[in-house]
Amino acid sequence: MGAEVQPSPPINWKKILWLELRAWLSILLPFWACTTFVFTISAVDGVSMMPTLRQGERLLIPKWETWLHTLGIGNFKRGDVVVFKPPANAPEAWHSFYGMWKYRPYFVKRIVALGGDTIRLEAGTVWVNGQISDYNQVHNYWIKQNCLDQSSSLANNARNTFDYAPISKSFVVPNGEYFVMGDNRSEGGSEDSRMFGSIPLKQIAGRVGAIWFPWSRQVNAAYNCANAQVTLSGPTENNLRILP
């Protein structure tokens, strides 16, 4: 007689699902913890931070700084380049993903004024607490490109709202908030606090600490004022850099 065939043991689906879930968690949890509390990365989309940041550059953002600032330890400073969520009612706050759904992308801009500061704009020049605050490298770049906006409403008012608040040359930044602007000082070059107001700390994802990709870039970047196109030329230079 042949050997008796033993019935197959029942499949323990709970055990299989738990092992599968544990395998995924062992991968995803460290990734989530790292990007939430240690550092995360982002990419530049657009020309609003020219000449400091170019299209497609990858940014390294130290997240621990943001958590410390949220707990009241330290603060972001004037000149910091930060990544943040714009207000939900900002003109360009929402983008469409191939028409299937809308999402609110992060913006990247420079902090030019802190809570309690008085910021004033006149003919494209930025004044903070009565002193000219433009960064020479940025200001001189746009003069050289013949693109420095000196006549538009954005170049002459710190408050250009779309919510029926009065337009004004000067603006006092509320405590705990930050006035941000793009380094692109051409006409219409940046949508920033001049349009949607100052940004509260809770909206800021973090400060841009470094550029880590691409590893090299061409030295010269000429800006076409008419179509906002950037033309690169010249020798290449190292692009791995820490933002001051």
C-alpha positions, 0 to 999 in steps of 0.5 A: 500500500502507498504512503498515506498522504498528509493534508497540507497545513492551513495557510496562516494568512495573518502571519504572512500579512504581518511578515509582509507588513514588517518588511515594508515598515523596516524600510519605510519607517527609517526613511520617514524618520530621516526625512521628517527629523534629520534632512529631506531633499527638494528640487528647484522648479522655475526661475524665481530664485535666479541667479542663486538657484537654477532650474532643476537643482537639488536642495538639501534641507536640514529638518532638525533646524526647523524642529528646534525653531518650532520648539523655540530654540533658535530662529531663521535669519534674514538671508536664509533661503527657505522652502515653505507651503504658500497660503492656500489662497495665493494666486499660484498656490495650486497646481494640477497633476495632469488634470486628475487632482490638484496639489499645493507645491512648496515654494523656495524664497529668501527671508528678507525680513523678520517679525517686527521688521518694517519692510519698504520697497521703492523702485526695486530697492528693498529697505528693512528697518530703514536700511537698504537690504538688497544682496549685492550679488543679486541686485547687480546681476539683475542690473547687468541683465537689464531686467531690474524691475523698478516700475511695477507695483511689486517693485514699489510696494511691500503689500500688493494683495489680492484680498482687498487689503490696502496696497502700501509701500511699507509693511510691518511683519507680524511677530513670528512670521517671515517676509520672503522674496525671490531673488528674481527681481525682474518684472513678474519674476517671483510670486512672494510675500509682496503678493500673499503676505508674510509666512508663519513658522508652521508653514516653513519646511526648512532652510536650504542648507546645500545644493547637492546636484548637479555636481557641476554647472556652467559659470554663466547664466544669461536671463532673457527679460522678454521670455524668462529663458536662461541661456548657459555658457562658459566653462563648468564649475563645481556646484556642490555648495553650502548656502551661507 
